[in-house]
């Protein structure tokens, strides 16, 4: 097989792998907040309707896409599911469930509202029974607080679905609860960018036309500066924007950068100011996407620091981003620009725009 054909197959495989991960922020993310107060413990769980179908329903119903209009017909089944969502014990004895209800949020997600008797023995154990029915990448960010203290937090996975917390008889923290380390947040940042197909595709679109190190450095700097600003603002709660708005905007940014590449056809000799503006402007939007993922990991929980995790996560994002950019550009810059490979940047840009358009339609429809 000739070198040009192998190169084109390599690029096609890369884009196919990216398109197969259409949601960098997938719907299999669940948050649970448990709070001990007075004579009871309230447990609030929020998840998408699609995730609720997979976790709570059986057969063909589990595979269908639930719409808000389906809620009333399925209310009793979803409420029954909520009752079995967790097995919660204190001192080895199951806590008595006092009430359970379900409702739709303003964003058409499902919220499970449960009230248990107050835990009075140690340890307090949460076992996410329903989580084991979901795919491996599903996760629950479980945060537990007392009346005056932070009790514990953990990112539960199907293969690690239990949180055990030593507590006092007053349901307060016994010692210092374990929190994610700086290195853990650093790795989560790397992991997020490496599995964030839409962020990587946008970065590929920004850089595929570049043939000079200076252009790459300026574009990456603009993108990094922009998403660092909104990541910090959103993580600190100063700026909020619904994922239902952020994710279509991220997809639209991919479409725009791919189309602009096709229009320009090559890297201009002068300053590419508009590309820097695009990198910075849409970097602000991508930063909101990063912040959403960081909040899912529990940033800002009561009793936790914000600065360290924010710095570590952002640094992890940059390390992952620079690693991918270095590998992709090293390959693209070493390819000969002869024959069909002369049009490689345009072919890649066309594929970038097409995948971005597919994601945009999918996210607007979802």
FENSUL-V226481 format. One record per pair of residues at least 4 apart in sequence whose C-alpha atoms are under 8 Angstrom apart, sorted by sequence separation. I is the first residue (numbers start at 0). J is the second residue. If there is no record, write none. Layout:
i,j
I,J
I,J
//
This chain:
i,j
0,4
1,5
2,6
3,7
4,8
5,9
6,10
7,11
8,12
9,13
10,14
11,15
12,16
13,17
14,18
15,19
16,20
17,21
35,39
36,40
46,50
47,51
48,52
49,53
50,54
51,55
52,56
53,57
56,60
57,61
58,62
59,63
65,69
66,70
69,73
70,74
73,77
74,78
75,79
76,80
77,81
78,82
79,83
80,84
81,85
88,92
89,93
103,107
104,108
127,131
129,133
133,137
144,148
145,149
155,159
156,160
166,170
167,171
172,176
179,183
180,184
181,185
182,186
183,187
184,188
185,189
186,190
187,191
188,192
189,193
190,194
191,195
192,196
195,199
196,200
197,201
198,202
199,203
200,204
201,205
202,206
203,207
204,208
210,214
211,215
212,216
213,217
214,218
215,219
216,220
217,221
218,222
219,223
220,224
221,225
222,226
223,227
224,228
225,229
226,230
227,231
228,232
229,233
230,234
231,235
232,236
233,237
240,244
241,245
242,246
243,247
244,248
245,249
246,250
247,251
248,252
249,253
250,254
251,255
252,256
253,257
254,258
255,259
256,260
257,261
258,262
259,263
260,264
267,271
271,275
272,276
273,277
274,278
275,279
276,280
277,281
278,282
279,283
280,284
281,285
282,286
283,287
284,288
285,289
286,290
287,291
288,292
289,293
290,294
291,295
292,296
293,297
294,298
299,303
304,308
305,309
306,310
307,311
308,312
309,313
310,314
311,315
312,316
313,317
314,318
315,319
316,320
317,321
318,322
319,323
320,324
321,325
322,326
323,327
324,328
325,329
326,330
327,331
328,332
329,333
330,334
336,340
337,341
339,343
342,346
343,347
344,348
345,349
346,350
347,351
348,352
349,353
350,354
351,355
352,356
353,357
354,358
355,359
356,360
357,361
358,362
359,363
360,364
361,365
0,5
35,40
36,41
46,51
51,56
56,61
65,70
88,93
89,94
103,108
104,109
118,123
144,149
145,150
155,160
166,171
167,172
179,184
209,214
232,237
233,238
240,245
260,265
266,271
277,282
293,298
294,299
298,303
299,304
335,340
336,341
34,40
35,41
55,61
87,93
88,94
103,109
104,110
143,149
144,150
155,161
166,172
167,173
192,198
193,199
209,215
232,238
233,239
298,304
299,305
334,340
335,341
336,342
33,40
34,41
54,61
86,93
87,94
102,109
103,110
130,137
143,150
144,151
155,162
165,172
166,173
192,199
298,305
33,41
34,42
52,60
53,61
101,109
102,110
130,138
142,150
143,151
165,173
33,42
52,61
53,62
101,110
102,111
130,139
142,151
143,152
153,162
206,215
229,238
32,42
33,43
52,62
101,111
142,152
152,162
298,308
31,42
32,43
52,63
100,111
101,112
141,152
142,153
298,309
31,43
32,44
52,64
99,111
100,112
140,152
141,153
164,176
206,218
31,44
52,65
99,112
100,113
140,153
141,154
151,164
205,218
30,44
31,45
49,63
82,96
99,113
140,154
141,155
150,164
29,44
30,45
49,64
98,113
99,114
139,154
140,155
29,45
30,46
48,64
49,65
97,113
98,114
138,154
139,155
150,166
29,46
48,65
82,99
96,113
97,114
98,115
138,155
139,156
28,46
29,47
48,66
81,99
96,114
97,115
138,156
27,46
81,100
96,115
97,116
137,156
138,157
293,312
26,46
27,47
56,76
81,101
95,115
96,116
136,156
137,157
26,47
55,76
78,99
94,115
95,116
135,156
150,171
256,277
55,77
78,100
94,116
135,157
149,171
150,172
26,49
27,50
78,101
94,117
134,157
135,158
148,171
149,172
26,50
77,101
94,118
133,157
147,171
148,172
55,80
131,156
132,157
145,170
146,171
151,176
152,177
153,178
51,77
130,156
131,157
145,171
150,176
151,177
152,178
74,101
130,157
131,158
145,172
149,176
151,178
127,155
89,118
90,119
131,160
252,281
81,111
88,118
89,119
90,120
130,160
81,112
82,113
89,120
90,121
91,122
81,113
89,121
90,122
128,160
249,281
70,103
78,111
89,122
90,123
127,160
88,122
89,123
126,160
127,161
88,123
89,124
126,161
249,284
67,103
87,123
88,124
125,161
126,162
248,284
249,285
87,124
88,125
124,161
125,162
87,125
124,162
125,163
86,125
87,126
124,163
245,284
67,107
85,125
86,126
123,163
124,164
245,285
85,126
86,127
122,163
123,164
85,127
86,128
122,164
123,165
245,287
246,288
84,127
85,128
121,164
122,165
123,166
245,288
84,128
85,129
121,165
122,166
83,128
84,129
121,166
83,129
84,130
120,166
121,167
242,288
120,167
121,168
240,287
119,167
120,168
239,287
119,168
204,253
242,291
118,168
119,169
120,170
119,170
198,249
201,252
205,256
118,170
197,249
201,253
204,256
208,260
117,170
197,250
200,253
204,257
226,279
221,275
225,279
229,283
233,287
201,256
221,276
224,279
225,280
228,283
229,284
197,253
204,260
208,264
210,266
218,274
222,278
223,279
225,281
226,282
227,283
230,286
234,290
208,265
209,266
214,271
218,275
221,278
222,279
225,282
226,283
229,286
230,287
233,290
234,291
51,109
208,266
217,275
221,279
224,282
225,283
226,284
228,286
229,287
48,107
219,278
222,281
223,282
226,285
227,286
230,289
231,290
234,293
47,107
48,108
218,278
222,282
226,286
230,290
234,294
47,108
48,109
221,282
222,283
225,286
226,287
229,290
46,108
47,109
45,108
46,109
226,289
45,109
46,110
234,298
235,299
45,110
234,299
44,110
45,111
43,110
44,111
43,111
44,112
42,111
43,112
205,274
42,112
43,113
235,305
41,112
42,113
234,305
41,113
42,114
41,114
42,115
205,278
40,114
41,115
55,129
39,114
40,115
54,129
234,309
39,115
40,116
54,130
39,116
40,117
38,116
39,117
40,118
54,132
231,309
38,117
39,118
53,132
54,133
37,117
53,133
264,344
36,117
264,345
35,117
35,118
230,313
261,345
260,345
227,313
198,285
261,348
260,348
261,349
258,348
257,348
258,349
256,348
257,349
257,350
223,317
257,351
258,352
257,352
256,352
254,351
255,352
253,351
254,352
253,352
254,353
254,354
191,292
254,355
253,355
254,356
252,355
253,356
251,355
250,355
251,356
27,133
250,356
29,137
31,139
33,141
250,358
251,359
27,136
28,137
29,138
30,139
31,140
32,141
33,142
34,143
35,144
36,145
37,146
250,359
27,137
28,138
29,139
30,140
31,141
32,142
33,143
34,144
35,145
36,146
27,138
28,139
29,140
30,141
31,142
32,143
33,144
34,145
35,146
247,358
248,359
28,140
32,144
34,146
247,359
247,362
246,362
247,363
243,362
243,363
199,320
203,324
207,328
202,324
206,328
210,332
185,308
188,311
189,312
184,308
188,312
192,316
199,323
203,327
207,331
178,303
187,312
188,313
190,315
191,316
181,307
185,311
186,312
188,314
189,315
190,316
193,319
181,308
184,311
185,312
188,315
189,316
192,319
193,320
180,308
184,312
185,313
187,315
188,316
189,317
192,320
182,311
185,314
186,315
189,318
190,319
181,311
185,315
189,319
193,323
184,315
185,316
188,319
189,320
35,170
208,344
207,344
207,347
207,348
154,296
204,347
204,348
152,297
204,351
201,351
149,300
200,351
149,301
148,301
149,302
148,302
140,295
142,297
140,296
140,297
144,301
142,300
197,355
23,194
24,195
23,195
22,195
23,196
20,194
22,196
23,197
20,195
21,196
22,197
23,198
20,196
21,197
18,196
17,196
17,197
17,200
24,288
30,295
29,295
28,295
24,292
6,334
7,340
3,339
7,343
14,350
18,354
22,358
3,340
10,347
14,351
21,358
//
